[in-house]
Amino acid sequence: MATTGLAQDDRFQRHLTGAGHPERPQRLQAIAAKLVARGMTQACTTVGASPVNMKLVRRIHEDSYLDRLKRACEDGLPYIDTPDSGICAESYEIARLAAGTVINAVDDVMAGRVDNAFCAVRPPGHHAECDLSMGFCLFNNIAIAARHLLDDHGLSRVLILDWDVHHGNGTQHSFEADPRVLFVSLHGHPRIVYPGSGLASERGRGAGEGLTINLPMLPPSSDIEWQRAFDDPILPAVLDFDPQFVLISAGFDAHRLDPLAPLELETPLFGWMSDQLIDVAKRHCGGKLVSVLEGGYHLDALSDCVALHLARLLDA
C-alpha cells in the first residue's frame, strides 16, 4: 500500500459564495464525513494547510488581478468578475490557503514524505485565468503547483490531466505555449457545456503545440467513451511525454447525478481513471501524483467518488 497524503482543513469552509450557490462549504463537509465513516481519514497522512507564498501565485496571475480580488473581498463585494465567482471577506485568504496546501502536498511527495496525495480544497481553481476569475475559481491551484514543480523543483515534464466536466481553460492558457507541460482535458463539449472552450482543435501553440490535448464529449457521454479516450489518444501521448510528475484536476461533476452537466458517468469510472493515472505515475515517475479537487456538486455522488479515488491512491 502507498503512503497517501490527505489535505483537509475546516478553514476552507469559510469561503462563502452566497445562498443557493452550488460551490458551497457542504461539499467538503460531505467528503469529510464519508472519509471518516469509511476509516480513510485515519489511513492517510495529514498534509498541512498553510497560505501560499504570493510569489508563486504571481507566476500564474497578474498583480492587477490579485490586487483587485483582495480589494473586492475587503470591500465586502458579493462576487468578483462574474456572479458565478461568489466571494466573502475571507475569500482572498482562503484562496491563499488552498493554493498553499496544494504546494505543501507537492512538496511532501517530492520529499518522499508521502507517495501521493489528494487535496480536498476550495475554492477550486482550473477556470481562473491570469487576470480573471471564472466559474467559481479564484487562484488556479493546480497551475501554481505545476509552475512550482518546474521552477523550484527543476522538473522538465509535468502532466496535468483534468477530468472535470468543465474544460480547464485557465490551466490550458497557463501552459499552452510551454513544452514542459502536457495538458490533457476530458470535458463536456464546449457547444453545450461551460465555459465554451476546449475544442479538439486547441492543441497548444509555439513550442507547446501538440502538448494540449482536448477531448470534448457530447452528451450523453458515458463511461465507454471516456475509457476509449484513455486508450487513444491519452495513454500513448503520456507514454511519449514520459512525465516526471502527475497532477490531476479531479472534478467529479461528469457524474450522472450531478446537477451542472448533462453527462452520464457512473461512480466506478472515477476509480478506473484513478487506476490509469496511478499506473502512469508508477511507470514514469516513481508514483509521484497529486490530485486536487475541482468540481462536483451532488453531495452523495461527490463524496462517493472522492472516497473511491482516495481508496485507489491508498492501494497504489
N, C-alpha and C positions, 0 to 999 in steps of 0.2 A: 504493500500500500504506500501511497505517496503521503508526504507531509504537505498538507494543504493549508494555506493561509486564508483566513476569512476576515474581511473588513466590515464591521458594523459599528454604528455609533448612534445613540439616541439624538445627538445634535442634528443629524440630517433631517429629522422630522420637524425641526424649527424653521425650515424653508416653507413658508405658507404661500400658496398660489391662488387662494380665493375659493369661495364656496362653489361647489359643483365642478371644480377643476379635476380632470382625470389624473393628473400627475400630483398625487396627494400623499401626505405622510402615511396614510393607511397602507400604502404599498409596502413600505418597509416593515410596518407592524405585522402584516400578514406573513411576510417572508420570515421574520424573526420567530414568530410563533410556530410556524411549520418546522423550521430547522431545530428548534428546541424540542418540539414534540417527537421528532424523529431521532433525537440524540446526535444530531450532526454538528451543532454548535460546539459541543464538548469534544468532538473528534477533531476539530480544526485548531490550528494555531492562530492566535489573535494577531491581526495586522493593526498596528497603531494608527490612530487618526490624528493628523496634525495639519495646520494650514500650510499651503504651498508657498514656497519662495516665489515672489512675484516675478523674478527674473525669468523663471521657467515659463510662466504664463505669457510673458511678453514675446517669447519666441513664436507664439501662435496668434496672439491677439494684439491689436494696436492699442497704444496708450490712450488714444481718444475714446475708444470704446470702453476700456476699463474705467476711465475717469467718469464717463457718462453713466455706466452701470452703478458705480459706487455712489454718485450723487443721487441717482434715482432712488436707491434704497434709503439713503439718508433723508431724502425729502418725502419719503412715505408714498411714493407713486405706486399704483397698483400693478403696473407691468412695465416692461422695457421693450421698445421697438414694435412689439405686436401683442395684442391682448392674449395670445397663446402663452406668452412668457410672463406669467404672473410672478410677482416678487413681493417681499415684505422688507421691513427694516433690517432683518438679519441675513437676507439672501446673499449679499456680496460675501460676507464672511463664511457662510455655509458653503458657497461655491468654492471658496479658497480651501475649505476643509475637505471637500470632495476631491478636488484635484490633488491636494497634498496626500490624501490617503492612497490614491492610486499610485502616486510616486513612491510612497512607502512600500506598497505591495511589490512594485517592480524592483526596488532596491533589495527587498527581502529575498526575492527569487534570485537576483544576480549575486547576492552574497551567500546563497546556499542555505539561508535560514529556513526556507520552505522550498518545496519543489514547484508548486504552482499556487495560484491564489484567485479568489473571487471577491470582488468589491461590490457590496450592496450599498451604493452611494446614491445620493441625489443632491442637487438637480442633475439630470442626465446631461450629455454633452455633445453628441455627434452631429447635431444640426448647427451648433454655434460656429459662425463664420469669424474671420479675423476681426471684423468691425461691426458685427450684427448678431443679435440674439434671434434665434428662430426655434419654433417647435419645442418649447419648454426648456431649452438649453441655454446656459449662461457661459460657462467655461467648457471648452472642448477637452474633457478629461483624458480621453484616450490619445488625442493628438499631442497634448502636452507630455504624456508619458512616453510616446514614441520618440519625440524630439529629445527627451531626456536620455533615452537609451542610445540614440545616435550621437548626441553631442557630449554627454557626460560619461557614458559607459563605453563609448568608442565603437559601438556596433555599426555595421555597414549594410545589414539586411534585416529589416523588421517586417513581418507580416501582420497586417491588420485585416481581420475578417469580421464583417458587420452583417449579422443575420437579423437585425431589427427589420420589421416590415416596412419601415420608412427609410428611404435612402439616406446614407450618412454624408450629406452634401458638404458639411463643414470639414469633415475629415478628408474627404476626397480633395477638396480645394486646398487643404493644407499641404498635400503631398503629391499632387498630380504631376508636378514637374521634377520630383525628387526620385532619382533612380534607386535610392536606398530603401524605399518603402514599396511593398506590394500591397495595394488596397483592393480588397475583394468585397463586393456587396451583393447580397441576395435581398430583394425587396419587392414590394408590390409595384406594379407598372406605373410609371410617372403620369400616364394619361388618366389614371384613376386614383392613385394614392399620393398623398402629401409626401414630399414637398414639390413634386413635379420635375425632379431631376433624376439622373441615374439611368439614362438610356444606354443601351449596349454600345452605341457609337462613341460614348465618352470613355476614351481609352488612355487618358493622360496626354501630356504634351511635352515637347522638348526632350530632355534627357530621360523623362519619366514616361514617354509614350510606350504603351503596351503594358504598363505596370499598374494600370487601373482596369479592373475587370468588373463590369456591372452586369448583373443577371436579373433584369426586371421580369417579374412573374405576373401574368394575367390572372385575375380571379376567375373561377375558384381554384387557385393553385393548391395542390395537396402534397403530401409527403413525397410521392414518387418523383414529381418534377424537381424538388429540391435535392433528392438523392442523386438523380441523374446529373444535376448541375455540379455536384461534388465529383462525380466520376469523370466528368468532362464538361467544362474546362478547368475546374478549380484545382483538383489534386495534381494533374500534370503541370499546371503553371507553378504551383507551390514547389513541386519537385525540382523544377528547373531553377527556381529562385533560390532555393536552399536557405531558408530563413534561420537567423540566429536567435530569434525570439518570436513568440506568437502572442498577439494581443487580440482579444475578442470583444467587439461591441455586442454585448449579449442582451438584445431586446427580445422579449417573449410575446410581442403583440401580433405576430403572424398566426397565433393560436386561433383555432376556430371559434372559441368563446370570446375573444377579445372584441370590445365594442368599437375600436377605432379603425379597423381594417377588414376587408372582405375576403381574407384568405382562410384556408381550411386545414391548417396544420394540426396534428394531434400531439399530445404531450410526449410520447416516446420518441418523436423525431428529434426533439431537442437533446435527448440523451444520445441518439445516434450521431448528430452533428458534433456533439461534445467529444465522442469517441474518435471521430475522424481527426479533429484538431489536436487531441491529446496524442494520437498516433503520429501526426506530423511533428509535434514538438519532440516526441521521443526519438524519432528518426533523424531529425535535423539539428536539434539544439539542446539535447540533454534534458528534455522535458520542460524547458522554460516557457511558462504560459501564465498570463494574467488575463482574466475576463472581468469586464466592467459592466454593471447593469445600465441598460438604456431604457427601452420602453417595456410595456406590459401592464395592462390596466384592468383586467378581470382578476380580482384578488385571488380566487381559488386557483385559476389556471396559472397565474404568475407564480404563486408560492409553490405549486406542484412542480412547475418546470424548473424553478431555481433549485429546489431540493434534488431533482433528478440530475441536473447539471453538476451540482456540488458533489453528489454521490459519485459521479463519474470521475471527477477530479480526485476524490479521495481514493478511488480504486485504481488510479492510473498506474 
